[in-house]
Amino acid sequence: MSTSSVGDYLLNRLRQWEVETVFGYPGDGINGLLAAWGRADNRPQFVQARHEEMAAFEAVGYAKFTGRLGVCAATSGPGAIHLLNGLYDAKLDHVPVLAIVGQTNRSAMGGSYQQEVDLLSLFKDVASDYLQMVTVPEQLPNVLDRAIRTALARRAPTTIILPADVQELDYSPPTHEFKMVPSSLGISWPQLTADPDALRAAAEILNAGSKVAILAGTGARGATAELEQVADVLGAGVAKALLGKDVLSDDLPYVTGSIGLLGTRPSYEMMRAADTLLTVGSNFPYTQFMPPLDQARAVQIDIDPVMIGMRYPYEVNLVGDAASTLRALLPLLVRKPDRSWREGIEADVAGWWDTMAMQAAVDADPINPMRLFAELSPRLPDDAIITADSGSAANWYARQLRFRGAMRGSLSGTLATMGPGVPYGIGAKFGCPHRPVIVFAGDGAMQMNGLAELITVKRYWEQWSDPRLIIAVLHNDDLNQVTWEMRAMAGAPKFVESQRLPDVDYAGFAASLGLQAIAVDKPGDIASAWDNALSGDRPTLLDVRCDPNVPPIPPHATFEQMTDAAKALWAGDEDRWGVIKQGVKTKLQEFLPHRRS
C-alpha cells in the first residue's frame, strides 16, 4: 500500500489544523487509519479510552477546558453507536467536537454486511450541523476542513464517515476540474459587536432600572473584566448559570452564585425582586427562576442569533461577542448613585456563604458530603480545573465551591448524563497537562464508567507535567439524586431495588493500579486527605464514605415539594428517620444567627 494513503492524508491534515490528541478505540473499521497512525509516529496522539462513549466524553472535556477542537475516533457499527451519548453531550452544551468513524467497504454497503449500520441516518440528528461520508480521495480535504470549521463556528459536534476501503486508497487531491472542490486551511474570527441603535435601546432599558440583575452563562467567558465593569456601573448583582460557574469569581461580594434547581438563595431572591434583567451568554432554560414576566424589562447578549431571544420576553436582543458588546455598551450606561440594591445583594451573599459553612459542619453518619467540598474550597489551587458528575455531587459543586481567578469547572449541563466526570477530567489533563484537575463523582457514576477509566489514567498519567488528577468518590451506596427526586417530585418512597448500589472498594481498585488511594470515613480526616492528594506525585482517588440522608434541599424548595417528600418518607421509605434528622439539622442552619448578621 502506498505510504500516501487517504489515512495518511487525514492525519497530516489534522496536524496542520494543530490537532494534538484524538481520543478513540480501535476496530477493523478504522484499520486503515490505525496503520496510518503507526506510520505517523502516533501524531496526533491516539489516546485509547476503555470505551467509545468515554472517548467522546474525553473529547468534550478537552474542548471545554482548552477552547480548541476535541476529536474522537471509532470503528464502524458498534463503535460508532457508542460515541453517540458523548456527542449529544457536546451538542447540548455547544462544544466543538469532530467524530471520525469507520464504515464497511463501499462494495458491501446495502448488503446487510457485518457491522453495517446506516450511519448517515444514525448521526443525522447529533451531527446535524455537518455530517458527510467520504467515498473518493478527492473529496476528503473539503469534507474534513468543513467539518472542523463548522464544529468551531457553530460550537457543535460534526462527523465524517470513512469507509474502510477508502482509508487505504492512494490519496489524490482535488484537481482544477468540473465538480472538484478544492479546500484550504485556517480561519480568522471576527469581533462581532451589536448594532449601535440596538445598543442605545439596550442602554435605555438598563439605565431606567433601579434593581438590575445580571445572568451570566458560559458565553460570557472571556468577558470577565467587562462584566465586572457593567455590574459596578449598574449596581447589579450577578447570578451564574451552572455552565457559567467559572466566568466570574465567587469572591466578588455581589456574585450570587448558581441559579436554578441547584442554585443559591441569593440568586433566587435577587431574581424575584429585580425590575431589570441583563442576560449575557446564557441559554438558561428555567424561566421560573428568572424575574416574573410582568415585572422586569430585559436585554440579552449572545453571539448565536439562533439561540437568542429564548426563555424570556427580552425587549432588546443584541447579537455579538460578549466582551466587545459589553465594551460598546459601557459608555452608554449611567452609574446608579443609589447603591441600596447592591448593598442588599452583598448582605444576602455574605449570609449565604455563612449558611453554606454551617450546613457543611452539620454532623452526619459518617460524613456530610457538603464538608468534602467545603474543606477543598479554600485549598483549591488558583489554576485548578474541577469537573463534577451528574447526581448529588452536582448540587454541592454548584453551591459549596467558591471559584476564583483562573479556576475552571464544568459538568454535563444540558444533557445531564451520568458518567462524564472522570473522562472530562482525563480530557482536561491532556488539554492542560500542567494544571491540577479534581473530579467529583458519585459511586453510581464510578460503577457506570469511572472505574474502567481509571485504567486509562494508569496508562497515561506519567506523561502529564502535573500528575495531579484527583477523583473524589461520594461513596454512599445509593443512586442518591434519583432517590431524592423520587421523594420530592414523584412523592414516592425510595425503591430499594433500583436505588441501592453494591458496595465496592474504590480505593482498593485504585491502589491495585498503582494510584494513590485514600479511604476516608471520619470527618476529621477530610482535610488531611485533601492535603495529601494536592501534594501527591501521582493521581489520587479519595474514597469518601458519605451519608446518603443529607438532603440536597434547594433553598427555594416549594411547600408542595416538601410535602410530597414528607409523604414519601412516611409511605415506607427505609431511610425516613435518618432523612428527617439530617433534613431538619441542615435546613435549620438557614435560620440560625450568622457571623455577619
VEXDREN-2710 file (C-alpha; in Angstrom, 1 decimal):
% VEXDREN-2710
k/r/px/py/pz
1/MET/0.0/0.0/0.0
2/SER/1.2/3.5/-0.7
3/THR/2.6/5.5/2.1
4/SER/0.5/8.4/1.0
5/SER/-2.9/6.9/1.6
6/VAL/-6.2/8.6/2.4
7/GLY/-5.5/7.7/6.1
8/ASP/-2.0/9.3/5.9
9/TYR/-3.5/12.5/4.4
10/LEU/-6.2/12.7/7.1
11/LEU/-3.7/12.6/9.9
12/ASN/-1.5/15.1/8.2
13/ARG/-4.4/17.4/7.7
14/LEU/-5.3/17.1/11.4
15/ARG/-1.7/18.1/12.3
16/GLN/-2.0/21.1/10.0
17/TRP/-5.1/22.1/11.9
18/GLU/-3.0/21.8/15.1
19/VAL/-4.9/18.8/16.4
20/GLU/-2.6/17.2/19.0
21/THR/-4.9/14.5/20.5
22/VAL/-7.5/12.1/19.3
23/PHE/-9.5/10.0/21.8
24/GLY/-10.6/6.7/20.5
25/TYR/-10.9/2.9/20.5
26/PRO/-9.6/0.7/17.7
27/GLY/-11.6/-1.7/15.4
28/ASP/-11.2/-3.1/12.0
29/GLY/-13.5/-0.5/10.5
30/ILE/-10.6/2.0/11.0
31/ASN/-7.7/-0.3/10.3
32/GLY/-6.5/1.9/7.5
33/LEU/-6.4/4.9/9.9
34/LEU/-4.6/2.9/12.6
35/ALA/-2.0/1.8/10.1
36/ALA/-1.5/5.4/9.1
37/TRP/-1.1/6.3/12.8
38/GLY/1.7/3.8/13.0
39/ARG/3.5/5.4/10.0
40/ALA/2.9/8.9/11.5
41/ASP/4.7/8.0/14.8
42/ASN/1.4/8.5/16.7
43/ARG/0.9/12.1/15.7
44/PRO/-1.6/13.3/16.7
45/GLN/-1.5/11.2/19.7
46/PHE/-4.1/8.4/19.8
47/VAL/-5.4/8.1/23.4
48/GLN/-7.0/4.8/23.9
49/ALA/-10.1/5.0/26.2
50/ARG/-11.8/2.0/27.6
51/HIS/-15.0/2.6/25.6
52/GLU/-16.0/4.8/22.7
53/GLU/-18.5/6.7/24.9
54/MET/-15.6/7.6/27.2
55/ALA/-13.6/8.7/24.2
56/ALA/-16.3/11.1/23.2
57/PHE/-16.6/12.4/26.7
58/GLU/-12.8/12.9/26.8
59/ALA/-13.0/14.9/23.6
60/VAL/-15.8/17.1/25.1
61/GLY/-13.8/17.7/28.3
62/TYR/-10.7/18.5/26.2
63/ALA/-12.7/21.0/24.1
64/LYS/-14.5/22.6/27.1
65/PHE/-11.2/23.3/29.0
66/THR/-9.0/24.3/26.1
67/GLY/-11.4/26.1/23.8
68/ARG/-10.0/24.1/21.0
69/LEU/-11.5/21.3/18.8
70/GLY/-12.0/18.0/20.5
71/VAL/-11.6/14.9/18.3
72/CYS/-12.7/11.3/18.8
73/ALA/-12.5/8.2/16.6
74/ALA/-14.3/4.9/16.5
75/THR/-14.8/1.9/14.3
76/SER/-17.9/1.1/12.3
77/GLY/-21.1/-0.3/13.7
78/PRO/-21.0/-0.7/17.5
79/GLY/-18.0/1.6/17.9
80/ALA/-19.8/4.4/16.1
81/ILE/-23.0/3.8/18.0
82/HIS/-21.1/4.0/21.3
83/LEU/-20.0/7.6/20.5
84/LEU/-23.5/9.0/20.4
85/ASN/-24.1/9.8/24.1
86/GLY/-20.9/11.8/24.4
87/LEU/-21.6/13.6/21.1
88/TYR/-25.1/14.5/22.3
89/ASP/-23.4/16.0/25.4
90/ALA/-21.3/18.1/23.1
91/LYS/-24.4/19.1/21.0
92/LEU/-26.5/20.2/24.0
93/ASP/-23.6/22.1/25.7
94/HIS/-22.5/23.7/22.5
95/VAL/-19.0/22.2/22.4
96/PRO/-16.8/21.8/19.2
97/VAL/-16.1/18.1/18.7
98/LEU/-15.2/16.2/15.5
99/ALA/-16.0/12.5/15.3
100/ILE/-14.2/10.3/12.7
101/VAL/-16.0/7.0/12.2
102/GLY/-15.3/4.0/10.1
103/GLN/-17.8/2.1/7.8
104/THR/-17.8/-1.1/5.9
105/ASN/-16.2/-1.2/2.5
106/ARG/-18.2/0.6/-0.3
107/SER/-18.6/-2.7/-2.1
108/ALA/-20.5/-4.2/0.9
109/MET/-22.8/-1.3/1.6
110/GLY/-26.5/-2.1/1.3
111/GLY/-25.8/-5.8/1.6
112/SER/-26.7/-6.3/5.3
113/TYR/-23.0/-6.9/5.9
114/GLN/-21.4/-7.5/9.3
115/GLN/-21.3/-4.3/11.4
116/GLU/-23.1/-2.4/8.6
117/VAL/-25.2/0.4/10.1
118/ASP/-26.8/3.3/8.3
119/LEU/-24.5/5.8/9.9
120/LEU/-25.8/8.7/7.9
121/SER/-29.3/8.2/9.3
122/LEU/-27.9/7.4/12.8
123/PHE/-25.8/10.5/13.1
124/LYS/-28.1/12.9/11.2
125/ASP/-29.5/14.5/14.4
126/VAL/-26.5/14.6/16.7
127/ALA/-24.2/15.8/13.9
128/SER/-26.9/17.9/12.1
129/ASP/-24.6/20.8/11.6
130/TYR/-22.3/18.8/9.4
131/LEU/-22.3/15.1/8.5
132/GLN/-20.7/13.6/5.4
133/MET/-19.3/10.3/4.1
134/VAL/-16.1/10.3/2.0
135/THR/-16.3/8.0/-0.9
136/VAL/-13.4/9.1/-3.1
137/PRO/-10.0/10.6/-2.0
138/GLU/-10.5/13.9/-3.8
139/GLN/-13.5/14.6/-1.5
140/LEU/-11.5/14.4/1.7
141/PRO/-9.9/17.8/2.1
142/ASN/-13.1/19.8/1.7
143/VAL/-15.1/17.4/3.9
144/LEU/-12.6/17.4/6.7
145/ASP/-11.9/21.2/6.6
146/ARG/-15.7/22.0/6.6
147/ALA/-16.3/19.6/9.4
148/ILE/-13.6/21.3/11.5
149/ARG/-14.7/24.8/10.6
150/THR/-18.4/24.0/11.3
151/ALA/-17.6/22.5/14.6
152/LEU/-15.7/25.5/15.7
153/ALA/-18.0/28.1/14.2
154/ARG/-21.3/26.6/15.5
155/ARG/-19.8/25.1/18.7
156/ALA/-21.3/21.7/17.8
157/PRO/-20.3/18.1/17.0
158/THR/-19.7/17.2/13.4
159/THR/-19.0/13.8/11.9
160/ILE/-17.1/12.4/8.9
161/ILE/-17.6/8.7/7.9
162/LEU/-14.7/6.9/6.2
163/PRO/-15.4/3.5/4.6
164/ALA/-12.6/1.1/5.4
165/ASP/-11.5/0.6/1.8
166/VAL/-11.4/4.4/1.2
167/GLN/-8.9/4.8/4.1
168/GLU/-6.4/2.6/2.2
169/LEU/-6.7/4.2/-1.2
170/ASP/-3.8/6.2/-2.6
171/TYR/-4.5/9.8/-1.9
172/SER/-5.1/12.2/-4.8
173/PRO/-6.0/15.8/-4.3
174/PRO/-8.9/17.6/-5.9
175/THR/-7.9/19.0/-9.3
176/HIS/-8.8/22.1/-11.3
177/GLU/-11.7/20.5/-13.0
178/PHE/-15.5/20.5/-13.1
179/LYS/-17.2/19.1/-9.9
180/MET/-14.0/19.2/-7.9
181/VAL/-14.0/21.1/-4.6
182/PRO/-10.5/22.3/-3.5
183/SER/-10.1/23.4/0.1
184/SER/-7.8/25.4/2.4
185/LEU/-6.7/25.6/6.0
186/GLY/-7.4/28.1/8.7
187/ILE/-10.0/30.5/9.8
188/SER/-9.9/34.0/11.2
189/TRP/-12.7/35.1/13.6
190/PRO/-14.3/38.5/13.5
191/GLN/-15.1/40.6/16.6
192/LEU/-18.9/40.8/16.4
193/THR/-20.4/43.8/18.1
194/ALA/-24.1/44.6/18.3
195/ASP/-25.8/47.3/16.1
196/PRO/-25.4/50.9/17.5
197/ASP/-29.1/51.6/17.5
198/ALA/-29.8/48.4/19.4
199/LEU/-27.0/49.2/21.9
200/ARG/-28.7/52.6/22.6
201/ALA/-32.0/50.9/23.1
202/ALA/-30.5/48.4/25.5
203/ALA/-28.7/51.1/27.5
204/GLU/-32.0/53.0/27.8
205/ILE/-33.6/49.9/29.4
206/LEU/-30.7/49.2/31.7
207/ASN/-30.4/52.9/32.8
208/ALA/-34.1/53.1/33.6
209/GLY/-34.0/50.1/36.0
210/SER/-33.3/50.5/39.8
211/LYS/-33.0/46.8/40.6
212/VAL/-30.8/45.3/37.9
213/ALA/-29.9/41.6/37.9
214/ILE/-27.3/40.0/35.5
215/LEU/-27.4/36.4/34.4
216/ALA/-24.0/35.2/33.1
217/GLY/-23.5/32.0/31.2
218/THR/-20.7/30.1/29.6
219/GLY/-20.9/32.5/26.6
220/ALA/-19.6/35.3/28.9
221/ARG/-16.3/33.5/29.3
222/GLY/-13.6/35.9/28.2
223/ALA/-15.7/39.0/29.2
224/THR/-14.8/38.9/32.9
225/ALA/-13.5/42.5/33.1
226/GLU/-16.4/43.9/31.1
227/LEU/-18.9/42.0/33.2
228/GLU/-17.4/43.5/36.4
229/GLN/-17.5/47.0/35.0
230/VAL/-21.1/46.7/33.8
231/ALA/-22.2/45.3/37.2
232/ASP/-20.4/48.1/39.0
233/VAL/-22.0/50.9/36.9
234/LEU/-25.5/49.4/37.2
235/GLY/-25.1/48.4/40.8
236/ALA/-26.2/45.0/39.8
237/GLY/-25.8/41.5/41.3
238/VAL/-24.6/38.7/39.0
239/ALA/-26.1/35.2/39.1
240/LYS/-24.4/32.4/37.1
241/ALA/-25.9/29.6/35.1
242/LEU/-24.3/26.3/36.0
243/LEU/-22.2/26.1/32.9
244/GLY/-21.0/29.6/33.6
245/LYS/-19.9/28.9/37.2
246/ASP/-16.3/29.8/36.3
247/VAL/-16.9/33.0/34.3
248/LEU/-16.8/35.3/37.4
249/SER/-15.1/35.0/40.8
250/ASP/-17.2/33.9/43.7
251/ASP/-15.1/36.1/45.9
252/LEU/-16.8/39.2/44.4
253/PRO/-19.4/40.2/47.0
254/TYR/-22.2/40.8/44.5
255/VAL/-21.9/37.4/42.7
256/THR/-24.9/35.4/44.0
257/GLY/-23.6/32.1/42.6
258/SER/-25.6/29.5/40.7
259/ILE/-29.2/29.9/39.6
260/GLY/-31.9/27.3/39.1
261/LEU/-32.6/23.9/40.6
262/LEU/-29.1/23.7/42.0
263/GLY/-28.9/27.4/42.7
264/THR/-28.5/29.6/45.8
265/ARG/-31.0/31.6/47.8
266/PRO/-29.3/35.0/46.9
267/SER/-29.8/34.2/43.2
268/TYR/-33.4/33.2/43.8
269/GLU/-34.2/36.2/45.9
270/MET/-32.4/38.6/43.5
271/MET/-34.3/37.4/40.5
272/ARG/-37.7/37.5/42.4
273/ALA/-37.2/41.2/43.2
274/ALA/-35.4/42.5/40.1
275/ASP/-37.1/45.1/37.8
276/THR/-34.4/44.7/35.0
277/LEU/-32.6/41.6/33.7
278/LEU/-29.4/41.5/31.6
279/THR/-28.6/38.1/30.3
280/VAL/-25.1/37.6/28.8
281/GLY/-24.0/34.4/27.0
282/SER/-26.6/32.1/28.6
283/ASN/-29.5/30.0/27.3
284/PHE/-30.5/29.0/30.9
285/PRO/-33.8/27.1/30.4
286/TYR/-35.7/27.5/33.6
287/THR/-37.8/30.6/33.2
288/GLN/-39.4/30.2/36.6
289/PHE/-36.1/31.2/38.2
290/MET/-36.0/34.5/36.3
291/PRO/-38.0/37.6/37.3
292/PRO/-41.8/37.4/37.0
293/LEU/-42.7/38.0/33.4
294/ASP/-44.7/41.2/34.0
295/GLN/-42.2/42.6/36.5
296/ALA/-38.9/43.1/34.6
297/ARG/-37.7/44.6/31.4
298/ALA/-34.9/42.6/29.8
299/VAL/-31.9/42.7/27.5
300/GLN/-30.0/39.7/26.1
301/ILE/-26.5/39.5/24.6
302/ASP/-25.5/36.3/22.7
303/ILE/-23.2/35.5/19.8
304/ASP/-25.6/33.0/18.4
305/PRO/-28.6/34.6/16.6
306/VAL/-30.4/31.2/16.5
307/MET/-30.5/30.9/20.3
308/ILE/-31.1/34.5/21.2
309/GLY/-34.5/35.7/22.4
310/MET/-35.5/32.5/24.0
311/ARG/-36.7/31.7/27.6
312/TYR/-37.7/35.3/28.4
313/PRO/-39.6/38.2/26.7
314/TYR/-36.4/40.3/26.0
315/GLU/-37.1/43.7/24.7
316/VAL/-33.7/44.0/23.0
317/ASN/-31.7/41.0/21.7
318/LEU/-28.1/42.0/21.0
319/VAL/-26.2/39.6/18.7
320/GLY/-22.5/39.9/19.3
321/ASP/-19.4/38.7/21.2
322/ALA/-20.0/39.2/24.9
323/ALA/-16.8/41.2/25.6
324/SER/-16.9/43.5/22.6
325/THR/-20.6/44.1/23.0
326/LEU/-20.3/45.0/26.7
327/ARG/-17.4/47.3/25.9
328/ALA/-19.6/49.1/23.4
329/LEU/-22.4/49.3/25.8
330/LEU/-20.4/50.7/28.8
331/PRO/-20.1/54.3/27.6
332/LEU/-23.9/54.5/27.2
333/LEU/-24.6/53.4/30.8
334/VAL/-25.2/55.8/33.6
335/ARG/-23.7/54.9/37.0
336/LYS/-26.5/54.4/39.5
337/PRO/-26.0/56.6/42.6
338/ASP/-28.3/54.7/44.8
339/ARG/-26.4/51.5/45.9
340/SER/-29.0/50.1/48.3
341/TRP/-30.0/47.3/45.8
342/ARG/-26.4/46.3/45.5
343/GLU/-25.8/46.5/49.3
344/GLY/-28.8/44.3/49.9
345/ILE/-27.4/41.7/47.5
346/GLU/-24.0/41.8/49.1
347/ALA/-25.5/41.2/52.5
348/ASP/-27.5/38.2/51.2
349/VAL/-24.4/36.7/49.6
350/ALA/-22.3/37.1/52.8
351/GLY/-25.1/35.4/54.8
352/TRP/-25.4/32.7/52.3
353/TRP/-21.7/31.7/52.5
354/ASP/-22.1/31.6/56.3
355/THR/-25.0/29.3/55.8
356/MET/-23.1/27.0/53.5
357/ALA/-20.3/26.8/56.1
358/MET/-22.7/26.0/58.8
359/GLN/-24.5/23.3/56.7
360/ALA/-21.2/21.7/55.8
361/ALA/-20.4/21.5/59.5
362/VAL/-23.5/19.6/60.4
363/ASP/-22.7/16.1/61.8
364/ALA/-23.7/13.1/59.6
365/ASP/-23.2/9.4/59.5
366/PRO/-20.4/9.0/58.8
367/ILE/-19.6/12.1/56.6
368/ASN/-21.6/15.1/55.5
369/PRO/-20.9/15.3/51.7
370/MET/-21.0/19.1/51.9
371/ARG/-18.0/19.1/54.1
372/LEU/-15.9/17.3/51.5
373/PHE/-16.5/20.2/49.1
374/ALA/-16.2/22.9/51.8
375/GLU/-12.8/21.6/53.0
376/LEU/-11.5/21.7/49.5
377/SER/-12.7/25.1/48.5
378/PRO/-10.1/27.2/50.3
379/ARG/-7.4/24.7/49.3
380/LEU/-8.1/24.9/45.6
381/PRO/-5.1/25.8/43.6
382/ASP/-5.6/29.0/41.7
383/ASP/-5.3/27.2/38.4
384/ALA/-7.4/24.2/39.3
385/ILE/-9.8/22.5/36.9
386/ILE/-12.9/20.9/38.5
387/THR/-15.4/18.5/37.0
388/ALA/-18.5/17.1/38.6
389/ASP/-20.6/14.2/37.5
390/SER/-24.4/14.3/37.3
391/GLY/-26.1/13.4/40.6
392/SER/-25.9/14.8/44.1
393/ALA/-22.3/15.8/43.5
394/ALA/-23.6/18.5/41.1
395/ASN/-25.6/20.1/44.0
396/TRP/-22.5/20.5/46.2
397/TYR/-20.3/21.6/43.3
398/ALA/-22.8/24.3/42.5
399/ARG/-23.2/25.6/46.0
400/GLN/-20.2/24.8/48.1
401/LEU/-17.2/25.5/45.9
402/ARG/-16.0/29.1/45.6
403/PHE/-14.3/29.7/42.3
404/ARG/-11.7/32.5/41.9
405/GLY/-9.1/33.6/39.5
406/ALA/-8.3/31.3/36.6
407/MET/-10.1/28.3/38.0
408/ARG/-12.2/26.4/35.5
409/GLY/-15.1/24.0/36.1
410/SER/-17.8/22.1/34.1
411/LEU/-20.2/19.2/34.1
412/SER/-22.8/17.8/31.7
413/GLY/-25.1/20.8/31.8
414/THR/-28.0/20.3/29.4
415/LEU/-27.9/16.5/28.8
416/ALA/-27.1/15.9/32.5
417/THR/-25.9/12.4/31.6
418/MET/-24.2/10.2/34.1
419/GLY/-20.6/9.2/33.8
420/PRO/-18.7/12.1/32.2
421/GLY/-16.9/13.3/35.3
422/VAL/-13.8/11.1/35.1
423/PRO/-13.4/11.2/31.3
424/TYR/-13.9/15.0/31.4
425/GLY/-11.0/15.1/33.9
426/ILE/-8.9/12.9/31.6
427/GLY/-9.6/15.2/28.6
428/ALA/-8.7/18.2/30.7
429/LYS/-5.4/16.6/31.7
430/PHE/-4.5/16.0/28.0
431/GLY/-5.5/19.5/27.1
432/CYS/-3.9/21.2/30.1
433/PRO/-1.3/18.8/31.4
434/HIS/0.3/21.5/33.6
435/ARG/-2.9/22.1/35.6
436/PRO/-4.3/20.1/38.6
437/VAL/-7.7/18.5/37.9
438/ILE/-10.2/17.5/40.6
439/VAL/-13.2/15.3/39.7
440/PHE/-16.2/14.7/41.9
441/ALA/-18.1/11.6/41.1
442/GLY/-20.9/9.7/42.8
443/ASP/-20.4/6.0/43.3
444/GLY/-23.1/5.3/40.7
445/ALA/-21.1/7.2/38.1
446/MET/-17.9/5.4/39.2
447/GLN/-19.6/2.0/38.8
448/MET/-21.1/3.0/35.4
449/ASN/-17.9/4.5/33.8
450/GLY/-15.3/5.7/36.2
451/LEU/-13.7/2.5/37.5
452/ALA/-12.8/1.3/34.0
453/GLU/-11.5/4.7/33.0
454/LEU/-9.0/4.6/36.0
455/ILE/-7.1/2.2/33.8
456/THR/-6.8/4.9/31.2
457/VAL/-5.4/7.2/33.9
458/LYS/-2.9/4.5/34.9
459/ARG/-1.7/4.2/31.3
460/TYR/-1.1/7.9/30.6
461/TRP/-0.6/9.9/33.8
462/GLU/3.2/9.9/33.7
463/GLN/3.2/12.0/30.6
464/TRP/1.4/14.8/32.3
465/SER/3.7/17.6/33.6
466/ASP/1.5/18.0/36.7
467/PRO/0.4/14.5/37.7
468/ARG/-2.4/15.7/40.0
469/LEU/-5.7/14.2/38.8
470/ILE/-7.8/13.8/42.0
471/ILE/-11.0/11.8/41.8
472/ALA/-13.2/12.1/44.9
473/VAL/-15.9/9.4/45.1
474/LEU/-19.0/10.2/47.1
475/HIS/-19.5/6.7/48.4
476/ASN/-23.0/6.2/49.9
477/ASP/-24.1/3.0/48.1
478/ASP/-27.2/4.9/46.8
479/LEU/-28.2/6.5/43.5
480/ASN/-28.8/9.5/45.7
481/GLN/-30.0/12.2/43.3
482/VAL/-32.7/10.0/41.8
483/THR/-33.7/8.8/45.3
484/TRP/-34.3/12.4/46.4
485/GLU/-36.1/13.2/43.1
486/MET/-38.4/10.3/43.7
487/ARG/-39.3/11.7/47.1
488/ALA/-39.7/15.3/46.2
489/MET/-41.1/15.1/42.6
490/ALA/-42.9/11.8/42.5
491/GLY/-43.9/11.7/46.1
492/ALA/-42.7/8.1/46.2
493/PRO/-40.5/6.4/48.8
494/LYS/-37.1/5.1/47.9
495/PHE/-37.4/2.0/45.7
496/VAL/-34.5/-0.1/47.1
497/GLU/-34.1/-2.4/44.2
498/SER/-33.4/0.4/41.8
499/GLN/-31.6/2.7/44.1
500/ARG/-29.2/0.7/46.3
501/LEU/-25.8/0.1/44.9
502/PRO/-23.4/-2.8/45.6
503/ASP/-20.6/-1.8/47.9
504/VAL/-17.3/-1.5/46.1
505/ASP/-13.8/-0.8/47.5
506/TYR/-13.0/2.1/45.2
507/ALA/-9.7/2.9/47.0
508/GLY/-8.7/-0.7/46.7
509/PHE/-9.2/-0.8/43.0
510/ALA/-7.3/2.4/42.5
511/ALA/-4.4/1.1/44.7
512/SER/-4.3/-2.0/42.5
513/LEU/-3.5/0.2/39.6
514/GLY/-0.6/2.0/41.4
515/LEU/-2.5/5.2/42.0
516/GLN/-2.5/6.9/45.4
517/ALA/-5.7/5.8/47.2
518/ILE/-7.1/7.3/50.4
519/ALA/-10.2/5.9/52.2
520/VAL/-11.9/8.4/54.3
521/ASP/-14.7/7.5/56.8
522/LYS/-14.2/10.2/59.5
523/PRO/-15.0/13.9/59.1
524/GLY/-11.7/14.9/60.8
525/ASP/-9.7/13.1/58.2
526/ILE/-11.1/15.1/55.2
527/ALA/-8.6/18.0/55.5
528/SER/-5.5/15.8/55.6
529/ALA/-6.8/13.7/52.7
530/TRP/-7.1/16.8/50.5
531/ASP/-3.7/17.9/51.6
532/ASN/-2.1/14.6/50.7
533/ALA/-3.9/14.4/47.4
534/LEU/-3.0/18.0/46.4
535/SER/0.7/17.4/47.3
536/GLY/0.8/13.9/45.6
537/ASP/3.2/12.8/43.0
538/ARG/0.6/10.7/41.1
539/PRO/-3.2/10.7/40.5
540/THR/-5.2/10.1/43.7
541/LEU/-8.6/8.5/44.4
542/LEU/-10.4/9.6/47.6
543/ASP/-13.0/7.0/48.6
544/VAL/-15.2/9.1/50.9
545/ARG/-18.0/7.4/52.9
546/CYS/-20.9/9.9/52.7
547/ASP/-24.2/9.9/54.4
548/PRO/-27.0/9.4/51.8
549/ASN/-29.5/11.0/54.1
550/VAL/-28.1/14.6/53.9
551/PRO/-30.7/16.3/51.7
552/PRO/-29.8/18.4/48.7
553/ILE/-32.7/20.7/49.6
554/PRO/-32.9/23.7/47.2
555/PRO/-33.2/26.9/49.2
556/HIS/-36.3/27.7/47.1
557/ALA/-38.0/24.3/47.6
558/THR/-41.7/24.7/47.3
559/PHE/-44.2/23.8/50.0
560/GLU/-45.7/21.2/47.6
561/GLN/-42.3/19.5/47.0
562/MET/-41.5/19.4/50.8
563/THR/-45.0/18.0/51.5
564/ASP/-44.5/15.3/48.7
565/ALA/-41.2/14.4/50.2
566/ALA/-42.7/14.0/53.7
567/LYS/-45.5/11.9/52.4
568/ALA/-43.0/9.7/50.5
569/LEU/-41.0/9.2/53.7
570/TRP/-44.0/8.1/55.7
571/ALA/-45.1/5.8/52.9
572/GLY/-42.4/3.3/53.9
573/ASP/-39.0/4.9/52.9
574/GLU/-36.4/2.7/54.7
575/ASP/-34.2/5.8/55.4
576/ARG/-37.0/8.0/56.8
577/TRP/-35.7/8.6/60.3
578/GLY/-32.2/9.5/59.0
579/VAL/-33.6/11.7/56.4
580/ILE/-35.8/13.6/58.8
581/LYS/-33.0/14.1/61.3
582/GLN/-30.5/15.3/58.7
583/GLY/-33.1/17.4/56.9
584/VAL/-34.1/19.3/60.0
585/LYS/-30.5/19.9/61.1
586/THR/-29.5/21.1/57.6
587/LYS/-32.4/23.4/57.0
588/LEU/-32.1/24.9/60.5
589/GLN/-28.8/26.4/59.6
590/GLU/-30.6/28.9/57.3
591/PHE/-32.4/30.4/60.3
592/LEU/-29.7/30.3/63.0
593/PRO/-27.6/33.5/63.7
594/HIS/-24.8/34.1/61.3
595/ARG/-21.4/35.6/61.9
596/ARG/-22.0/38.6/59.7
597/SER/-25.7/39.2/60.8
END
